[in-house]
């Protein structure tokens, strides 16, 4: 039987927690490619205690950003994809896939918006799934798991949102 303290250490995976630091050193599945339709390739997800927005820009590159704008905490899940990034629906600040603020309309010349950066994570696609690396850089190579990279394979991907922590899932697998 775990003590309450040990349980907290093993089950909390948010930023700055012990297990959060461990799990962020592995590529984490974020979303299905099919969840990002052509007309609006944008989805909000919650992974390891963080609310993120996953998107595909006009060039076909994927990004994962913190869900709230650095300016007035506008919800980027309702943002517009344009100019190679994601524009906040509230005041129009534009963020690139690396989290850098690329544009801040109506801000004075010399404003510090160019130095602002949202938490952002590299995203890669493999076998119809999008994976993010949320740990320290440089990111390791995404392992080419055979089931995801076999040529001429038929893949059927399903998922479920589990109201459980990662350890509860491991105990039952």
Helices and strands as residue ranges (DSSP letters): H 4-11, H 18-23, E 27-32, G 33-35, G 38-40, E 42-47, E 50-56, E 62-66, G 76-78, E 80-82, E 85-87, E 94-95, E 101-103, G 112-115, E 120-126, E 129-133, H 146-149, H 166-171
